[in-house]
């Protein structure tokens, strides 16, 4: 039995490949943005002052591994700058 494979315009082309790459990038950026918002929210709820320089560093970061580390640290940090301390 033959299998029907739809062939839409742009299918299996550089256009589709670019679209898929952009979509994946957008999802990663969305996850990073969400993690940054979580970090800031935790610090705010805990009553920790967030200087503009710290807020900017957190929101500009797109590395999910770094953001997860900062998220973990936000749960116990006494000052916002402690998120960035190297272990």
Secondary structure, DSSP 8 states (H G I E B T S, - for coil): --------TTTTSHHHHHHHHHHHHHHHHHHHHHHHHHHHHHHHHTT----HHHHHHHHH---HHHHHHHHHHHTT-SSGGGGG---
